[in-house]
Amino acid sequence: RRAVTLEKRNRAGWETLLAAARMETKDEITMEGLLREAAQAFQRYPDLEAAYLSRLADSLRARGLTSEAEDEVRKIALKNQSARGDLSVQQARNTLLRALATEPLAEQIKAYNSVVDAYGRGAGIAFFDGVVTPFVGHLSSLGEKAEALRALDRASGVLRIEPRSQLAEDLKTWRKMVSEGKQGVAAPP
C-alpha cells in the first residue's frame, strides 16, 4: 500500500497490492475498490485505466451486477471514443460478444443496437470490422437474413461513411452477400 501511496502510477505496486488483497480476503467489494483506485491512478494512461476498469466490470458481472458492469464498460468506451477509438471499439466488441455468448437472439439484437447507437456514431471502418461484421456474420450463419440486413442498415445510419471509401465498399459487399444468402459469411471468432 505504501508503494502506491508514494507513487500512484506504480503498476507493479498496484498488481502486488491486488494480489496480496486477493490472498488475504475473498471480499469482492474490497477488490473492486482497489481496482477503482488503480484505474483512477492511471487515468492519463488509457490502456492501463481501461485494463483496471475491465477487471472491475468482470468482478461486478460475476457478482450479478451487470448494469453496473456495463456502466463501467460504457465509461471506458465513451471516454476513449475520440482519442483512442481502438479502446472504444474493443469495449463495444466485448459487450457484443458477451451478449452473443450468453443471451437469446432477441437480447443479442438489443445489445447490438445499443452498442451501435452508443459507440458507433461517427465511427469508421474499425468499428465496422470489429462490431458490425461479426454480428452480421453471426445473424447470417443463423439464417436471419432480414435481421442481418437491418443490422447493416442501423450501422449505415450512424457510421461515418465517405463516398467511394473502403467502408462504403465493404458495406455494399456485405449487403450483397447477405441479400444473396451467400455461404461463407463469417461469424465472430
Rosetta constraint file for C-alpha pairs under 8 A:
AtomPair CA 1 CA 5 HARMONIC 6.19 0.50
AtomPair CA 1 CA 13 HARMONIC 7.56 0.50
AtomPair CA 1 CA 17 HARMONIC 6.25 0.50
AtomPair CA 2 CA 6 HARMONIC 6.14 0.50
AtomPair CA 3 CA 7 HARMONIC 6.15 0.50
AtomPair CA 3 CA 8 HARMONIC 7.86 0.50
AtomPair CA 3 CA 10 HARMONIC 7.20 0.50
AtomPair CA 3 CA 13 HARMONIC 5.77 0.50
AtomPair CA 4 CA 8 HARMONIC 4.71 0.50
AtomPair CA 4 CA 9 HARMONIC 7.06 0.50
AtomPair CA 4 CA 10 HARMONIC 5.89 0.50
AtomPair CA 4 CA 13 HARMONIC 5.71 0.50
AtomPair CA 4 CA 14 HARMONIC 6.41 0.50
AtomPair CA 8 CA 38 HARMONIC 7.88 0.50
AtomPair CA 8 CA 41 HARMONIC 5.42 0.50
AtomPair CA 8 CA 42 HARMONIC 7.85 0.50
AtomPair CA 9 CA 41 HARMONIC 5.87 0.50
AtomPair CA 9 CA 42 HARMONIC 6.18 0.50
AtomPair CA 10 CA 14 HARMONIC 6.38 0.50
AtomPair CA 11 CA 15 HARMONIC 6.20 0.50
AtomPair CA 12 CA 16 HARMONIC 6.08 0.50
AtomPair CA 13 CA 17 HARMONIC 6.06 0.50
AtomPair CA 14 CA 18 HARMONIC 6.04 0.50
AtomPair CA 14 CA 38 HARMONIC 6.57 0.50
AtomPair CA 15 CA 19 HARMONIC 6.09 0.50
AtomPair CA 16 CA 20 HARMONIC 6.05 0.50
AtomPair CA 17 CA 21 HARMONIC 6.05 0.50
AtomPair CA 18 CA 22 HARMONIC 6.09 0.50
AtomPair CA 18 CA 31 HARMONIC 7.02 0.50
AtomPair CA 18 CA 34 HARMONIC 7.01 0.50
AtomPair CA 18 CA 35 HARMONIC 7.86 0.50
AtomPair CA 19 CA 23 HARMONIC 6.28 0.50
AtomPair CA 20 CA 24 HARMONIC 6.04 0.50
AtomPair CA 21 CA 25 HARMONIC 5.94 0.50
AtomPair CA 21 CA 31 HARMONIC 6.99 0.50
AtomPair CA 22 CA 26 HARMONIC 6.22 0.50
AtomPair CA 22 CA 31 HARMONIC 7.18 0.50
AtomPair CA 27 CA 31 HARMONIC 6.62 0.50
AtomPair CA 28 CA 32 HARMONIC 6.00 0.50
AtomPair CA 28 CA 59 HARMONIC 7.18 0.50
AtomPair CA 29 CA 33 HARMONIC 6.21 0.50
AtomPair CA 30 CA 34 HARMONIC 6.39 0.50
AtomPair CA 31 CA 35 HARMONIC 6.22 0.50
AtomPair CA 32 CA 36 HARMONIC 6.18 0.50
AtomPair CA 32 CA 56 HARMONIC 5.65 0.50
AtomPair CA 32 CA 59 HARMONIC 7.05 0.50
AtomPair CA 32 CA 60 HARMONIC 7.84 0.50
AtomPair CA 33 CA 37 HARMONIC 6.26 0.50
AtomPair CA 34 CA 38 HARMONIC 6.14 0.50
AtomPair CA 35 CA 39 HARMONIC 6.12 0.50
AtomPair CA 35 CA 52 HARMONIC 5.67 0.50
AtomPair CA 35 CA 53 HARMONIC 6.86 0.50
AtomPair CA 35 CA 55 HARMONIC 7.31 0.50
AtomPair CA 35 CA 56 HARMONIC 5.92 0.50
AtomPair CA 36 CA 40 HARMONIC 6.16 0.50
AtomPair CA 36 CA 52 HARMONIC 7.23 0.50
AtomPair CA 36 CA 53 HARMONIC 6.83 0.50
AtomPair CA 36 CA 56 HARMONIC 7.09 0.50
AtomPair CA 37 CA 41 HARMONIC 6.18 0.50
AtomPair CA 38 CA 42 HARMONIC 6.39 0.50
AtomPair CA 38 CA 49 HARMONIC 7.46 0.50
AtomPair CA 38 CA 52 HARMONIC 6.59 0.50
AtomPair CA 39 CA 43 HARMONIC 6.06 0.50
AtomPair CA 39 CA 48 HARMONIC 7.17 0.50
AtomPair CA 39 CA 49 HARMONIC 4.46 0.50
AtomPair CA 39 CA 50 HARMONIC 7.26 0.50
AtomPair CA 39 CA 51 HARMONIC 7.92 0.50
AtomPair CA 39 CA 52 HARMONIC 5.29 0.50
AtomPair CA 39 CA 53 HARMONIC 6.10 0.50
AtomPair CA 40 CA 49 HARMONIC 7.06 0.50
AtomPair CA 41 CA 49 HARMONIC 7.88 0.50
AtomPair CA 42 CA 46 HARMONIC 7.30 0.50
AtomPair CA 42 CA 48 HARMONIC 6.10 0.50
AtomPair CA 42 CA 49 HARMONIC 5.14 0.50
AtomPair CA 43 CA 48 HARMONIC 7.87 0.50
AtomPair CA 43 CA 49 HARMONIC 5.46 0.50
AtomPair CA 44 CA 49 HARMONIC 7.75 0.50
AtomPair CA 45 CA 49 HARMONIC 6.06 0.50
AtomPair CA 46 CA 50 HARMONIC 5.84 0.50
AtomPair CA 46 CA 80 HARMONIC 7.40 0.50
AtomPair CA 46 CA 84 HARMONIC 7.75 0.50
AtomPair CA 47 CA 51 HARMONIC 6.20 0.50
AtomPair CA 47 CA 87 HARMONIC 7.50 0.50
AtomPair CA 48 CA 52 HARMONIC 6.38 0.50
AtomPair CA 49 CA 53 HARMONIC 6.17 0.50
AtomPair CA 50 CA 54 HARMONIC 5.89 0.50
AtomPair CA 50 CA 76 HARMONIC 6.01 0.50
AtomPair CA 50 CA 87 HARMONIC 7.69 0.50
AtomPair CA 51 CA 55 HARMONIC 6.33 0.50
AtomPair CA 52 CA 56 HARMONIC 6.21 0.50
AtomPair CA 53 CA 57 HARMONIC 6.11 0.50
AtomPair CA 53 CA 72 HARMONIC 6.48 0.50
AtomPair CA 53 CA 73 HARMONIC 7.25 0.50
AtomPair CA 53 CA 76 HARMONIC 7.41 0.50
AtomPair CA 54 CA 58 HARMONIC 6.18 0.50
AtomPair CA 54 CA 72 HARMONIC 7.51 0.50
AtomPair CA 54 CA 73 HARMONIC 6.64 0.50
AtomPair CA 55 CA 59 HARMONIC 6.28 0.50
AtomPair CA 56 CA 60 HARMONIC 6.24 0.50
AtomPair CA 56 CA 69 HARMONIC 7.45 0.50
AtomPair CA 56 CA 72 HARMONIC 7.73 0.50
AtomPair CA 57 CA 61 HARMONIC 6.03 0.50
AtomPair CA 57 CA 68 HARMONIC 7.51 0.50
AtomPair CA 57 CA 69 HARMONIC 4.23 0.50
AtomPair CA 57 CA 70 HARMONIC 6.97 0.50
AtomPair CA 57 CA 72 HARMONIC 5.98 0.50
AtomPair CA 57 CA 73 HARMONIC 6.65 0.50
AtomPair CA 58 CA 62 HARMONIC 6.12 0.50
AtomPair CA 58 CA 69 HARMONIC 6.91 0.50
AtomPair CA 59 CA 63 HARMONIC 6.43 0.50
AtomPair CA 59 CA 69 HARMONIC 7.95 0.50
AtomPair CA 60 CA 64 HARMONIC 6.46 0.50
AtomPair CA 60 CA 65 HARMONIC 5.10 0.50
AtomPair CA 60 CA 66 HARMONIC 6.55 0.50
AtomPair CA 60 CA 68 HARMONIC 6.79 0.50
AtomPair CA 60 CA 69 HARMONIC 5.33 0.50
AtomPair CA 61 CA 65 HARMONIC 5.13 0.50
AtomPair CA 61 CA 66 HARMONIC 4.77 0.50
AtomPair CA 61 CA 68 HARMONIC 7.89 0.50
AtomPair CA 61 CA 69 HARMONIC 5.62 0.50
AtomPair CA 65 CA 69 HARMONIC 6.20 0.50
AtomPair CA 66 CA 70 HARMONIC 6.05 0.50
AtomPair CA 67 CA 71 HARMONIC 6.17 0.50
AtomPair CA 68 CA 72 HARMONIC 6.44 0.50
AtomPair CA 69 CA 73 HARMONIC 6.41 0.50
AtomPair CA 70 CA 74 HARMONIC 5.95 0.50
AtomPair CA 70 CA 95 HARMONIC 7.89 0.50
AtomPair CA 71 CA 75 HARMONIC 6.17 0.50
AtomPair CA 72 CA 76 HARMONIC 6.53 0.50
AtomPair CA 73 CA 77 HARMONIC 6.39 0.50
AtomPair CA 73 CA 91 HARMONIC 6.33 0.50
AtomPair CA 73 CA 95 HARMONIC 7.94 0.50
AtomPair CA 74 CA 78 HARMONIC 5.97 0.50
AtomPair CA 74 CA 91 HARMONIC 7.64 0.50
AtomPair CA 75 CA 79 HARMONIC 5.88 0.50
AtomPair CA 76 CA 80 HARMONIC 6.21 0.50
AtomPair CA 76 CA 87 HARMONIC 7.58 0.50
AtomPair CA 76 CA 88 HARMONIC 6.79 0.50
AtomPair CA 76 CA 91 HARMONIC 7.28 0.50
AtomPair CA 77 CA 81 HARMONIC 5.75 0.50
AtomPair CA 77 CA 87 HARMONIC 6.41 0.50
AtomPair CA 77 CA 88 HARMONIC 3.87 0.50
AtomPair CA 77 CA 89 HARMONIC 7.18 0.50
AtomPair CA 77 CA 91 HARMONIC 5.84 0.50
AtomPair CA 77 CA 92 HARMONIC 6.97 0.50
AtomPair CA 77 CA 119 HARMONIC 7.16 0.50
AtomPair CA 78 CA 88 HARMONIC 6.66 0.50
AtomPair CA 78 CA 119 HARMONIC 7.03 0.50
AtomPair CA 79 CA 88 HARMONIC 7.94 0.50
AtomPair CA 80 CA 84 HARMONIC 4.67 0.50
AtomPair CA 80 CA 85 HARMONIC 5.98 0.50
AtomPair CA 80 CA 87 HARMONIC 6.32 0.50
AtomPair CA 80 CA 88 HARMONIC 5.64 0.50
AtomPair CA 81 CA 85 HARMONIC 4.76 0.50
AtomPair CA 81 CA 86 HARMONIC 8.00 0.50
AtomPair CA 81 CA 87 HARMONIC 7.51 0.50
AtomPair CA 81 CA 88 HARMONIC 5.20 0.50
AtomPair CA 81 CA 89 HARMONIC 7.98 0.50
AtomPair CA 81 CA 119 HARMONIC 7.32 0.50
AtomPair CA 84 CA 88 HARMONIC 6.71 0.50
AtomPair CA 85 CA 89 HARMONIC 6.03 0.50
AtomPair CA 86 CA 90 HARMONIC 6.08 0.50
AtomPair CA 86 CA 126 HARMONIC 7.52 0.50
AtomPair CA 87 CA 91 HARMONIC 6.18 0.50
AtomPair CA 88 CA 92 HARMONIC 6.19 0.50
AtomPair CA 88 CA 119 HARMONIC 7.21 0.50
AtomPair CA 89 CA 93 HARMONIC 5.97 0.50
AtomPair CA 89 CA 119 HARMONIC 7.60 0.50
AtomPair CA 89 CA 126 HARMONIC 7.09 0.50
AtomPair CA 89 CA 127 HARMONIC 5.58 0.50
AtomPair CA 89 CA 130 HARMONIC 6.62 0.50
AtomPair CA 89 CA 131 HARMONIC 7.34 0.50
AtomPair CA 90 CA 94 HARMONIC 6.08 0.50
AtomPair CA 90 CA 130 HARMONIC 7.40 0.50
AtomPair CA 91 CA 95 HARMONIC 6.22 0.50
AtomPair CA 92 CA 96 HARMONIC 6.32 0.50
AtomPair CA 92 CA 115 HARMONIC 5.98 0.50
AtomPair CA 92 CA 119 HARMONIC 6.90 0.50
AtomPair CA 92 CA 131 HARMONIC 6.98 0.50
AtomPair CA 93 CA 97 HARMONIC 6.05 0.50
AtomPair CA 93 CA 130 HARMONIC 6.08 0.50
AtomPair CA 93 CA 131 HARMONIC 5.20 0.50
AtomPair CA 94 CA 98 HARMONIC 6.02 0.50
AtomPair CA 95 CA 99 HARMONIC 6.43 0.50
AtomPair CA 95 CA 111 HARMONIC 7.70 0.50
AtomPair CA 95 CA 115 HARMONIC 7.65 0.50
AtomPair CA 96 CA 100 HARMONIC 6.25 0.50
AtomPair CA 96 CA 108 HARMONIC 7.42 0.50
AtomPair CA 96 CA 111 HARMONIC 6.27 0.50
AtomPair CA 96 CA 112 HARMONIC 6.07 0.50
AtomPair CA 96 CA 115 HARMONIC 7.25 0.50
AtomPair CA 96 CA 131 HARMONIC 7.30 0.50
AtomPair CA 96 CA 135 HARMONIC 7.96 0.50
AtomPair CA 97 CA 101 HARMONIC 6.17 0.50
AtomPair CA 97 CA 188 HARMONIC 7.90 0.50
AtomPair CA 98 CA 102 HARMONIC 6.23 0.50
AtomPair CA 99 CA 103 HARMONIC 5.17 0.50
AtomPair CA 99 CA 107 HARMONIC 7.30 0.50
AtomPair CA 99 CA 108 HARMONIC 5.42 0.50
AtomPair CA 99 CA 111 HARMONIC 6.59 0.50
AtomPair CA 100 CA 104 HARMONIC 7.76 0.50
AtomPair CA 100 CA 105 HARMONIC 7.83 0.50
AtomPair CA 100 CA 108 HARMONIC 5.76 0.50
AtomPair CA 103 CA 107 HARMONIC 5.74 0.50
AtomPair CA 103 CA 108 HARMONIC 5.95 0.50
AtomPair CA 104 CA 108 HARMONIC 6.24 0.50
AtomPair CA 105 CA 109 HARMONIC 6.23 0.50
AtomPair CA 106 CA 110 HARMONIC 6.41 0.50
AtomPair CA 107 CA 111 HARMONIC 6.08 0.50
AtomPair CA 108 CA 112 HARMONIC 6.16 0.50
AtomPair CA 109 CA 113 HARMONIC 6.13 0.50
AtomPair CA 110 CA 114 HARMONIC 6.07 0.50
AtomPair CA 111 CA 115 HARMONIC 6.10 0.50
AtomPair CA 112 CA 116 HARMONIC 6.07 0.50
AtomPair CA 112 CA 135 HARMONIC 7.50 0.50
AtomPair CA 112 CA 151 HARMONIC 8.00 0.50
AtomPair CA 113 CA 117 HARMONIC 6.03 0.50
AtomPair CA 113 CA 151 HARMONIC 7.71 0.50
AtomPair CA 113 CA 154 HARMONIC 7.51 0.50
AtomPair CA 114 CA 118 HARMONIC 5.95 0.50
AtomPair CA 115 CA 119 HARMONIC 5.74 0.50
AtomPair CA 115 CA 120 HARMONIC 7.06 0.50
AtomPair CA 116 CA 120 HARMONIC 4.60 0.50
AtomPair CA 116 CA 121 HARMONIC 7.25 0.50
AtomPair CA 116 CA 154 HARMONIC 7.59 0.50
AtomPair CA 116 CA 155 HARMONIC 6.51 0.50
AtomPair CA 116 CA 158 HARMONIC 7.54 0.50
AtomPair CA 117 CA 121 HARMONIC 6.48 0.50
AtomPair CA 117 CA 158 HARMONIC 7.25 0.50
AtomPair CA 119 CA 123 HARMONIC 7.51 0.50
AtomPair CA 120 CA 124 HARMONIC 7.96 0.50
AtomPair CA 120 CA 127 HARMONIC 6.74 0.50
AtomPair CA 120 CA 155 HARMONIC 7.31 0.50
AtomPair CA 120 CA 158 HARMONIC 6.03 0.50
AtomPair CA 120 CA 159 HARMONIC 5.81 0.50
AtomPair CA 121 CA 158 HARMONIC 4.66 0.50
AtomPair CA 121 CA 159 HARMONIC 5.46 0.50
AtomPair CA 121 CA 160 HARMONIC 7.40 0.50
AtomPair CA 122 CA 158 HARMONIC 6.13 0.50
AtomPair CA 122 CA 159 HARMONIC 4.83 0.50
AtomPair CA 122 CA 160 HARMONIC 4.60 0.50
AtomPair CA 123 CA 127 HARMONIC 6.11 0.50
AtomPair CA 123 CA 158 HARMONIC 7.69 0.50
AtomPair CA 123 CA 159 HARMONIC 5.05 0.50
AtomPair CA 123 CA 160 HARMONIC 5.61 0.50
AtomPair CA 124 CA 128 HARMONIC 6.44 0.50
AtomPair CA 124 CA 159 HARMONIC 5.94 0.50
AtomPair CA 124 CA 160 HARMONIC 5.56 0.50
AtomPair CA 124 CA 161 HARMONIC 6.97 0.50
AtomPair CA 124 CA 167 HARMONIC 7.13 0.50
AtomPair CA 125 CA 129 HARMONIC 5.93 0.50
AtomPair CA 125 CA 166 HARMONIC 7.67 0.50
AtomPair CA 125 CA 167 HARMONIC 5.46 0.50
AtomPair CA 126 CA 130 HARMONIC 5.88 0.50
AtomPair CA 127 CA 131 HARMONIC 5.55 0.50
AtomPair CA 127 CA 132 HARMONIC 6.90 0.50
AtomPair CA 128 CA 132 HARMONIC 4.74 0.50
AtomPair CA 128 CA 133 HARMONIC 6.11 0.50
AtomPair CA 128 CA 155 HARMONIC 7.81 0.50
AtomPair CA 128 CA 167 HARMONIC 7.68 0.50
AtomPair CA 129 CA 133 HARMONIC 5.43 0.50
AtomPair CA 129 CA 134 HARMONIC 7.36 0.50
AtomPair CA 130 CA 134 HARMONIC 6.78 0.50
AtomPair CA 131 CA 135 HARMONIC 6.45 0.50
AtomPair CA 132 CA 136 HARMONIC 6.08 0.50
AtomPair CA 132 CA 151 HARMONIC 7.47 0.50
AtomPair CA 132 CA 152 HARMONIC 7.22 0.50
AtomPair CA 132 CA 155 HARMONIC 7.02 0.50
AtomPair CA 133 CA 137 HARMONIC 5.81 0.50
AtomPair CA 134 CA 138 HARMONIC 6.03 0.50
AtomPair CA 134 CA 186 HARMONIC 7.03 0.50
AtomPair CA 134 CA 187 HARMONIC 5.47 0.50
AtomPair CA 134 CA 188 HARMONIC 4.52 0.50
AtomPair CA 134 CA 189 HARMONIC 7.99 0.50
AtomPair CA 135 CA 139 HARMONIC 6.20 0.50
AtomPair CA 135 CA 148 HARMONIC 7.80 0.50
AtomPair CA 135 CA 151 HARMONIC 7.88 0.50
AtomPair CA 135 CA 187 HARMONIC 7.09 0.50
AtomPair CA 135 CA 188 HARMONIC 7.00 0.50
AtomPair CA 136 CA 140 HARMONIC 6.05 0.50
AtomPair CA 136 CA 148 HARMONIC 4.95 0.50
AtomPair CA 136 CA 149 HARMONIC 7.74 0.50
AtomPair CA 136 CA 151 HARMONIC 6.56 0.50
AtomPair CA 136 CA 152 HARMONIC 7.16 0.50
AtomPair CA 136 CA 187 HARMONIC 7.62 0.50
AtomPair CA 137 CA 141 HARMONIC 6.08 0.50
AtomPair CA 137 CA 148 HARMONIC 7.72 0.50
AtomPair CA 137 CA 185 HARMONIC 5.30 0.50
AtomPair CA 137 CA 186 HARMONIC 4.81 0.50
AtomPair CA 137 CA 187 HARMONIC 4.32 0.50
AtomPair CA 137 CA 188 HARMONIC 6.89 0.50
AtomPair CA 138 CA 142 HARMONIC 6.45 0.50
AtomPair CA 138 CA 186 HARMONIC 7.05 0.50
AtomPair CA 138 CA 187 HARMONIC 4.31 0.50
AtomPair CA 138 CA 188 HARMONIC 6.40 0.50
AtomPair CA 139 CA 143 HARMONIC 6.39 0.50
AtomPair CA 139 CA 144 HARMONIC 5.07 0.50
AtomPair CA 139 CA 145 HARMONIC 6.90 0.50
AtomPair CA 139 CA 147 HARMONIC 6.81 0.50
AtomPair CA 139 CA 148 HARMONIC 5.47 0.50
AtomPair CA 139 CA 187 HARMONIC 7.85 0.50
AtomPair CA 140 CA 144 HARMONIC 5.43 0.50
AtomPair CA 140 CA 145 HARMONIC 5.72 0.50
AtomPair CA 140 CA 148 HARMONIC 6.21 0.50
AtomPair CA 140 CA 178 HARMONIC 6.69 0.50
AtomPair CA 140 CA 181 HARMONIC 7.65 0.50
AtomPair CA 140 CA 185 HARMONIC 6.66 0.50
AtomPair CA 140 CA 187 HARMONIC 7.81 0.50
AtomPair CA 141 CA 185 HARMONIC 6.96 0.50
AtomPair CA 141 CA 186 HARMONIC 7.44 0.50
AtomPair CA 141 CA 187 HARMONIC 6.50 0.50
AtomPair CA 144 CA 148 HARMONIC 6.12 0.50
AtomPair CA 145 CA 149 HARMONIC 6.24 0.50
AtomPair CA 145 CA 178 HARMONIC 6.24 0.50
AtomPair CA 145 CA 179 HARMONIC 6.99 0.50
AtomPair CA 145 CA 181 HARMONIC 7.21 0.50
AtomPair CA 146 CA 150 HARMONIC 6.25 0.50
AtomPair CA 147 CA 151 HARMONIC 6.11 0.50
AtomPair CA 148 CA 152 HARMONIC 6.35 0.50
AtomPair CA 148 CA 178 HARMONIC 7.05 0.50
AtomPair CA 149 CA 153 HARMONIC 6.17 0.50
AtomPair CA 149 CA 175 HARMONIC 6.66 0.50
AtomPair CA 149 CA 178 HARMONIC 6.96 0.50
AtomPair CA 149 CA 179 HARMONIC 7.50 0.50
AtomPair CA 150 CA 154 HARMONIC 6.10 0.50
AtomPair CA 151 CA 155 HARMONIC 6.30 0.50
AtomPair CA 152 CA 156 HARMONIC 6.09 0.50
AtomPair CA 152 CA 171 HARMONIC 7.46 0.50
AtomPair CA 152 CA 175 HARMONIC 7.10 0.50
AtomPair CA 153 CA 157 HARMONIC 6.32 0.50
AtomPair CA 154 CA 158 HARMONIC 6.90 0.50
AtomPair CA 155 CA 159 HARMONIC 5.86 0.50
AtomPair CA 156 CA 161 HARMONIC 7.49 0.50
AtomPair CA 156 CA 171 HARMONIC 7.97 0.50
AtomPair CA 161 CA 165 HARMONIC 7.16 0.50
AtomPair CA 161 CA 167 HARMONIC 6.25 0.50
AtomPair CA 161 CA 168 HARMONIC 5.85 0.50
AtomPair CA 162 CA 167 HARMONIC 7.52 0.50
AtomPair CA 162 CA 168 HARMONIC 6.62 0.50
AtomPair CA 163 CA 168 HARMONIC 6.28 0.50
AtomPair CA 164 CA 168 HARMONIC 5.93 0.50
AtomPair CA 164 CA 169 HARMONIC 6.67 0.50
AtomPair CA 165 CA 169 HARMONIC 6.33 0.50
AtomPair CA 166 CA 170 HARMONIC 6.02 0.50
AtomPair CA 167 CA 171 HARMONIC 6.01 0.50
AtomPair CA 168 CA 172 HARMONIC 6.23 0.50
AtomPair CA 169 CA 173 HARMONIC 6.13 0.50
AtomPair CA 170 CA 174 HARMONIC 6.10 0.50
AtomPair CA 171 CA 175 HARMONIC 6.08 0.50
AtomPair CA 172 CA 176 HARMONIC 6.22 0.50
AtomPair CA 173 CA 177 HARMONIC 6.17 0.50
AtomPair CA 174 CA 178 HARMONIC 6.06 0.50
AtomPair CA 175 CA 179 HARMONIC 5.98 0.50
AtomPair CA 176 CA 180 HARMONIC 6.04 0.50
AtomPair CA 177 CA 181 HARMONIC 6.03 0.50
AtomPair CA 177 CA 182 HARMONIC 5.17 0.50
AtomPair CA 177 CA 185 HARMONIC 7.41 0.50
AtomPair CA 178 CA 182 HARMONIC 6.29 0.50
AtomPair CA 178 CA 185 HARMONIC 7.78 0.50
